[in-house]
Amino acid sequence: MTYARFLELFPDNAACVEYLKQRHYPDGSNCPKCGKRTKFHRIKSRAAYSCQYCRHQVYPTAGTIFHKSTVSMQLWFYAIFLMSSTRCGISAKQLEREIGVTYKTAHRMFKQIRKLLMDEDDEPLSGEVEVDETYVGGAPRGVGRRGRPGKSSKKVPVLGMVERRGRLRARVMPDAKKDTLMPHIVEHILPKSMIYTDEYAAYGSLTGAGYGHRRIAHYKKIYVDGDVTTNTIEGFFGLMKNGIRGVYHSVSTKYLQSYLDEYSFRYNRRDAAQPMFWAILDRVTQLRAA
């Protein structure tokens, strides 16, 4: 999706509203009120369409992130275009400069768009799965065992789980204790899967929970031992942290999960033929239907 192609498809607000109308109420669909197969005709005074039989009005933006927004539809679509055309994302401050809205408005727009990127896939991970935890935030005030943040640290724990050559899940954790991590692992990974971790003690009960389990001894400076490694999940953590440092500089704990959802959405579609721009617009339709 190039910028020239974007302008060709969405030159104005009317084109954006028409796109949503064709997705939600295509010609030949049934009217929600009279039930007849109909065409919906545009009402010029507002972003609405009426049934050719009963004149019932439908609003393509209703139930979407665009509902009741004072920002033009073309600017919303352009914000999605900007987010999808960068590898590591774009900050709200940059969007403020790009489209001429306030920082508060730009921040709200990106917050709404990120809601579309939440993981809706309920199917658990399986096969060979790498699991690791990392810490996101400011410099630690204390350092615990194995270099992990100490009790006085303000860093936020993040649990990552990824199938080799497959899907990824990343979740913000209140802490990195075994009783906190294990329920999430059991929820998101099928039993009998082979799980690869480092030597962290919290993963010691994986075998008893019905998983295959192999460890890599990072404390011995060993990072690959045959097929035993956690380099895949650590590679994602590196992309995520570099993106946050380079684009957003810092992220509050309150919004960290939404940023993880964005980076997970990008990662899980890294080999997809469909451009990310269209994938995000598809989520607008899917979540509205839900």
Residue pairs with C-beta under 8 A, 6 or more apart in sequence:
1 81
1 84
1 85
1 275
1 277
1 278
3 81
3 85
6 77
6 78
6 81
6 277
9 15
9 19
10 16
10 19
10 74
10 77
10 78
11 74
12 74
13 47
13 72
13 73
13 74
14 42
15 74
16 73
16 74
16 76
16 77
17 42
17 47
17 60
17 61
17 73
18 42
19 281
20 60
20 61
20 64
20 66
20 284
20 285
21 40
21 42
21 49
21 58
21 60
23 60
23 284
23 285
24 58
24 60
24 285
24 288
25 40
25 49
25 58
25 60
27 39
27 40
28 37
28 38
28 39
29 37
29 38
30 36
30 37
30 38
31 38
31 40
31 51
31 53
31 54
31 56
32 56
32 58
33 51
33 54
33 56
34 51
34 53
34 54
34 56
36 51
36 53
36 54
38 51
38 52
38 53
39 52
40 49
40 50
40 51
40 52
40 58
41 49
41 50
41 52
42 48
42 49
43 49
43 50
43 57
47 59
47 60
47 61
47 73
48 57
48 58
48 59
49 57
49 58
49 59
49 60
50 56
50 57
50 58
51 57
51 58
59 67
61 67
61 69
61 73
62 288
63 288
64 284
64 287
64 288
65 76
65 112
65 113
65 115
65 116
65 284
66 73
66 76
66 284
69 76
71 101
71 105
71 109
75 99
75 101
76 109
77 281
78 98
78 99
79 95
79 99
79 106
79 109
79 110
79 113
80 113
80 277
80 280
80 281
81 277
82 90
82 94
82 95
82 98
83 89
83 90
83 110
83 113
83 262
83 280
84 275
84 276
84 277
84 279
84 280
85 276
85 277
87 243
87 266
88 239
88 242
88 243
88 246
88 247
89 243
89 247
89 248
89 259
89 262
89 263
90 247
91 247
91 248
92 103
92 106
92 107
92 109
92 110
93 103
93 106
95 101
95 106
95 109
95 110
96 102
96 103
96 105
96 106
99 106
101 109
111 255
111 258
113 280
114 258
114 259
114 261
114 262
115 258
115 287
116 280
116 283
116 284
116 287
117 258
117 261
117 262
117 264
117 265
117 280
117 283
118 258
118 261
119 169
119 261
119 264
119 265
119 268
120 286
121 167
124 187
124 188
124 189
124 190
125 161
125 162
125 163
125 166
125 167
125 169
125 188
125 189
125 190
125 193
126 163
126 189
126 190
126 193
127 163
127 164
127 166
127 193
127 194
128 163
128 164
128 193
128 194
128 196
128 227
129 161
129 162
129 163
129 164
129 189
129 193
129 194
129 195
129 196
130 160
130 161
130 162
130 164
130 195
130 196
130 197
130 229
130 230
130 231
130 232
130 233
131 159
131 160
131 161
131 185
131 189
131 195
131 196
131 197
131 203
131 230
131 233
132 159
132 160
132 197
132 198
132 230
132 233
132 234
132 237
133 157
133 158
133 159
133 160
133 173
133 176
133 181
133 200
133 202
134 157
134 158
134 160
134 234
134 237
134 241
135 148
135 149
135 153
135 155
135 156
135 157
135 158
136 155
136 156
136 158
136 240
136 241
136 244
136 251
136 256
137 153
137 154
137 155
137 156
137 250
137 253
138 154
138 155
138 250
140 149
140 150
140 152
140 153
140 154
140 155
141 150
141 152
141 153
141 154
142 149
142 150
142 151
142 152
142 153
143 149
143 150
144 150
144 151
146 199
146 200
146 218
146 219
148 176
149 155
156 172
156 173
156 253
156 256
157 172
157 173
157 174
157 175
157 176
158 170
158 171
158 172
158 173
158 237
158 256
158 260
159 170
159 171
159 173
159 176
159 181
159 184
159 185
160 168
160 169
160 170
160 233
160 236
160 237
161 168
161 169
161 170
161 184
161 185
161 188
161 189
161 233
162 168
162 169
162 232
162 233
162 236
164 232
167 268
168 233
168 236
168 264
168 267
168 268
169 188
169 264
170 236
170 240
170 260
170 261
170 263
170 264
171 184
171 257
171 260
172 253
172 256
172 257
172 260
173 180
173 181
173 184
174 180
176 200
176 202
177 202
178 201
178 202
178 203
178 204
178 205
181 202
181 203
182 202
182 205
182 209
185 195
185 206
185 209
186 209
189 195
189 211
191 209
191 210
191 211
192 210
192 211
192 212
193 211
193 212
194 211
194 212
194 213
194 214
195 203
195 206
195 211
195 212
195 213
195 214
196 214
196 215
196 216
196 228
196 229
196 230
197 203
197 206
197 213
197 214
197 215
197 216
197 230
198 215
198 216
198 217
198 218
198 230
199 215
199 216
199 217
199 218
199 219
203 213
203 215
206 213
207 213
214 228
215 228
216 222
216 223
216 224
216 225
216 228
216 229
216 230
217 225
223 229
223 231
224 231
236 263
236 267
239 263
239 267
240 259
240 260
240 263
243 263
244 250
244 251
244 259
248 259
251 259
265 276
265 279
266 276
269 276
269 279
272 279
274 282
